[in-house]
Amino acid sequence: MASDHNEEMIAFNDLPSPALVALPEWGVMVARGQDARSFLHGQLTQDIQHLQPGQCRLAGYCSAKGRLMATLLVWSNRPDEVFLASSADVLPGLAKRLSLFVLRADCKLQVLDVPVHGSWRLKAASAAPAAAPWSVQTDERDGSVSIRLPEVGSVIRTLHVGSKSPAEAAPANHALDLWRALEVCSGIPRVVARTQDQFVPQMVNWELVGGVNFQKGCYPGQEVVARSQYRGTLKRRSFLFRLEDEATEVSVSPGDEVYAKDDPEQPAGMVVLAAPAWLGSNRSSAGCWALIEVKWAALQSSDATLHLGSALGPRLLRMDLPYDIPPPELQA
């Protein structure tokens, strides 16, 4: 296989002090009622019935075609209440769509007006032991929760949902860009409005990061997702890339298409998430990082180079993700 792959993991050096930053792209929804768990269990790619207090799980909501309409963080501390965090621009439509299927179930869905923040710190910056990834801590004083996300390199990330003082938040400068860079480099996808109904879960590695439970039973699109997993090879996956030309200021957004040099007439993939790259003090001219869904064949061709926007666009350099992706011959 041809390779255009940087073998080194990305290192987040010269990070600013631990900071709290508001995340306008995130939103929160709640499902309440005696049937909230059972209803969501039958709608999402994850086991919601056995979700334990203090635990967060990744889940997806798919169309009948098995394409992701939303990627979700799900947690619950009560039998009759389940919270779901996702991209803010998909939540109103998701709540409306799910409500159509509630029928006689005791479950009411509501998009909440609550702030969402992100924070980070380096492991070495504190001797305090870090909570396990996907653990949830609840502040009994105001009901806010903190969800420990998987580390990116030596950076510990936490998502905060609920009350936070504006005075605690970092200035707008590079803090939000840095959080977004950490999110991209984590390899955990997040579907936004522009990429809804584009990806079967495996195309964005959703089952590799724990977002699909193949034993839980039926949900919309389940047959397509299961068939993709167990019958035939997976022809598309998502990988981490960086724009090679750092001198060129290029805007990269979810939904943008990428092209292979040896097949310029049709897209080879699509951007899932993107953010300005972080390279310490050089961050202002470091280009962009992007999590990109791409055809395996485009990476195995004689000229395995990918370009943004067209076959003549900026060149993309593949980087390592924090987890392994099985080669296509092992995915039958």
N, C-alpha and C positions, 0 to 999 in steps of 0.2 A: 504494500500500500504506500502510495506517495504520502509524504508527511511535510506539513508546514507548521510544525508544532513546537512551541517553546516549552521545554521540559521542566522549567522552574515554576514553583508556586509563586503567586503574587505575595509580596511582603508589604504590609502597611507600616512603613517606617515614618518617623517624624510626625506621629499623630499629635493633634492638639490635646489639651487636657480633656479628661472625661467630660462629656457634655450631654445635655438634654436638648433635643430638637423637635419642634412640632412637625408632624407628618400629615400634610393636607391631603395626600393621595390615599390615606387609609380611612375607612369608615367601619362602623359596628352596627350589627343587627342583633335582636334578641328574639327567641321563640319561647313563648310562655304557654303553659297549660299541661294538663296531665298526660297528653299524648305528644308533647313536643319532641321527646326523644325518639319515640317510635316513628313519628312522622318523618323526622329528618333522617333517621336510619334508613328509611325506604327511598330517600331522595338523593343521598350523597354517597360518594365512593368510599366512605369510612364507616367503621363500626361506632355508632353514637350511643347505642344502648348500653354498652359497657364502659363508657367514658367515665373515669374516676375523678372526684374532686382533686384539685391540685395538679391536674394533667391537661395538657393541650395536645390536640391532634390536628394534622393537616387533612383536609378533605376537599373534594372537588364536586361541583354540580355540572352535570353533562346534559347536552341535548339528546334527543332520541338517536341522533347519528353518532353518539359517543364523543362529541366534541365539547371541550370545556367551556362553560358559560361563566364560571367563577372558580377561583381557587380560594380556600378559606382556612383560617385558623379557628378551631372550635374548642370551647371549654365550657365546663358546667360545674357549679358547686351545689346545685339543688336538683332533685329529680324532675321538677317541673319548669326548669329554666335553662336554656342553652344559649350561649353567646357565640356569635360568628363575626370575625373580622375579615375584611376583604378590601379590594380597591373601592374607593368611595364612589367612583363613577359607574360601577356595576350594581351596587346594592339596591337602589330603588327599583330597578327593573327585576332584580332577583327576588326581592320581597313580593313584588306583584305577581311574578310568575309562580312562585311557590304557593302563594295564597290561593291560586286557582285550583290547586290539588288538595287543599286541606279538607274540603267537603265537610263531613260531620265530625272530623277529629277535633278534639279539644286542644287547639293550638292557634295562637295568634302571633303574627310576625310584625315586628316594628323596627324601623331604622331609627337608631338613637342619635341624639345630638350630644355626643361626648367627645372630648379631645383625645387624640392619639399622639403619643410621643415616642421617640426612640432615644436610647442612650447607649454609650459604649465605654469600655475601659480596657486597658491592656492587662493581661494576666499578671505581669510583673509589677503593675502599679498598686496592687493590693495583696496583702497576705490572706485576706478573707477567702475562704473556699467559695467557689462559684456553685450556684445551683445547677442541677442537671438540665440539659437542653429539654425544652418543651414542658418544663415545670411551671406552675402558676402559683404566685403568691398574692394573697388578697389582703389589702389594708382594711382592717375592720373599722377604722375611723370613718372612711368615706366610701368604702366599697370599690375603690380602684384596684386594678390588678396589674401585675408585672409578669410578663411571659418571657422566660429565658429562651433566646433563640440559639441555634447552633453557632459555634465560634467560626470566625473567618481568620485563619492563621492563629495569631495569639490575641485576637480581639474578641472580647466578650460583649455580646449584644443583648439588649433587653427592649421589648416592646411594652409600653405603658398605656393602659386604657383607663381613662377616668380622670379625676381631678388632679391637675398639676398647675402650680402657680406660674403665670407668664414670666415672672422674674427668674424662674429656674431655667428657662429655655435659653439656649445659646443664641448669639446673634445670627442673622440670616447668612452672612458671608459664605463660608465654604461648608458649614456644618451639615446642611441638608444634602449638598452634593456628596459629602463624605459618607453619610448614612446610605444614600442611594448606591454609591460605589460598593459599599460593604454588602448590600442586598444583592446586587448583581453578581459579585464574586462568590457569594454563598452558593450559587447555583440553584437556589430555591425559586421557582418561577412564580410570577403573580400575573394572572390574567387581568387585563384592563379592557375598557370598552372597545378599543380599536382591535383587540385580538380575540374577542369573544367568538366562539364557534369556529375557531381556526385549528385547534390542536386536539387530537386524541391524547389522553394523559401521558402515554409513553413517549410521545413526540417531545414533551418538555421534561422528561425524566421524573414525572410525578410519582410513579410507583417506586423509583429508586430513593426518593427522599421521604417515603413513608405515607404518601397521600392516597394510596389505593389499598383496600383490604379485599383480597380475592376470595375470602371465605365468608363474607358477610351476607351474601344473598343479593337479591335483585335491586336495581335502581335504574333510572333512565339512562339508556346507552350502555348498560352493563354487558350485553352480548357483544357489542363491538369492542369494548375494552378487553373483555376476556379473550375474544378471538385474536386481537392484536398481540396478546401476551402469549398465547399457547399454540397458535397455528401460524406457521410461517415466520419469516424474519421481520424484524422491525426496520423499516426502510428510512426512518427519520429519527433523529435524536437532537438534543440541544447541547451546545458546547459554548465555552467562554472564549471570547475574542477581544482583541484590542486593535484599534485603528493604527496601522503602522506609521502613517505620515502624521507625526505630531505637529508639524508646522501648519497643517491645514485645519482650519476651524470648521468642523462639520457637525451639524446637528443630527443626532441619532435618536429615533423614537420607536417605541413598540409599534409593530405593524409594518415598519419599513422592510423592503425586500432586499435580499442579497442575491448575487449572481456568481456563477462559476465562469472562469475565463474561457474554458473550452466548450461551454454551452450558453452562449450569451443571449439566446432568444427567449428563455423562460427562467423564472426565478428558481434558485436552488434552495431558498429558505426564507425565514422571516425573523425579524428581531422580536424577542420576547420582552426583554427589559434592557435598558441602557442607562449609563451614567457617566459623567466626566471621570476620567481616570485619576487615581491618586498616586502620585509618586513623590511623596514628601514635599519639600519646598518647591519642586518643579511642577506642582499640581496644575498651575494655570496654563501650562502648555503641553500637558501630557496626553492630549487626545481623549478618546472615549473607550470605555469597556462596554461590552454588550453580551448578553446571553442570547444566543441565536439558535433557532430550530433550523436544521439543515438536512438535506438528503445525505445518507451515507455514501451514495455513489459519487457525490461531488467531492468527498474527501478521499476517495479511492482512485480518482482518475489520474491520468498521466500528468496533468497540471492542476494540482489540488489547491489552487488559490481561489479565495472568495473575495468579492468586492461589494461594497455598499452601493445600492441604487442602480447600478448597471455593471456590465463586465469591464467598463473603463473607470469605474468609481474608485474611491479609496480602498486600498488593500487591507484585508483583515488578517491578523496574526493570531493563531489559536494558542490559548493558554490552558493551564491545568485547572480542573475543577477540584473541589475538596473531596469528591467521591469518584469512584471508578465507574465507567460505562462499559458494560460487556460488549465485546465486538459482535457484529451482526451474526456471524456464524454460530455464536453461542446463545442466540436469542430465539431459536426455533421452539 
